[in-house]
Amino acid sequence: MSLPEVTLFRRRNCGLCDDALVELRDLARDLPFTIVERDIDDDPELQSRYNDVIPVIAVGDTEIAHAPIDPTEIGPLLAWALGNAVETP
């Protein structure tokens, strides 16, 4: 069984994105997930969708947070989303 993926939609040279990645790495010590980083500037559709709200954190197809991300809220939101994520064999 593989761990659920948490996707961080971000771009290079984005301080808020770097902060979100640090938060996710800290949370990954206690919650079962892997982090997938997607640079929105590599995909015009993602850039159009997320340009003004990065960083965006998603579990599966569910976006659970976007800028500004409150570090005190992301843990409970992520735990909830992971509890509802479908595990893959």
C-alpha angles and dihedrals in degrees: 000000000000125000119256115261123238111200122211111198106204146138135229118274093021113138094193089052091051090050091050091051091053090051092049092049090051092049092047088068090067105025126060107245144105124229121235116189119206120189106216091205089067092062123046092206092054090045091053093047100043107022095111100035107046134170096058123177120202137178108205106316093336117101106210102176143007136177126340091043115192108215091209092058103040095073096057092041091050093046090051093048093047090050088057097042118112111241118225121220 
